[in-house]
């Protein structure tokens, strides 16, 4: 992309060259400030499949992500509710391992200890740990890309969502548009940042750093059709082996949202992991919000005029 030196008042008169993308009908005057080029054709749609049933919460993926992408460490702090010390996804945390502790509020402190090996093995479980290595969902129909006024957000040739920080103006529209709360503005640069899918590795036929570092194979990456097939086979295995609560999240389209290129096998309801059970595109509601705002403004102006007369 190259900045267009057109005067801002002449932007609305700009015509697009035949080899440029068609108008999107949203913010063309702003888009026209930059000469856009046609994205590279899709080579093969790739996807992450994260199997939470075998994640141990080791955070190797977090470390590998920071190391490869040269991300700074935030100040270490503890929530007091978990062993997690990174809290959530941010401009410096492109991957975050969630710790979900599912234990009863009150535990028996004076319960007798099991005296035999059989008693120990048959002791009823009183809770469980759940782990989720979270990241950008690389939505197949991404609202952040539609909301970006400068065209800084593109879909790369592998089907992932890539942020070109050099032309990001830090408006935060992508943050408002993301139903998963993924992108965040960097305090240092002012640019919006998130998982890049290790695009620089993919173009050299390497796998993402997080997948390479995963010690249990919880994070898998490859052609989307293959990943969906593996996810369904793994789900069937778990359900038939005593885990009816297992479910896939994002492999198939939601009622009001398209499927994801980073989907999960969960061992509980999505809301337990902090995921919206039925995500929606926030921008779908913007026209109604604008109309309500305009109507409110008209009513207030009418009331003010009536008071002055």
Helices and strands as residue ranges (DSSP letters): E 2-3, G 8-13, H 28-31, E 34-35, E 46-51, G 52-54, H 60-69, E 96-103, H 117-121, E 127-134, H 143-147, E 153-155, E 161-163, G 165-167, H 173-177, E 184-185, E 192-193, H 199-202, H 209-213, E 219-223, H 224-240, E 247-249, E 262-266, G 270-273, G 282-285, H 286-308
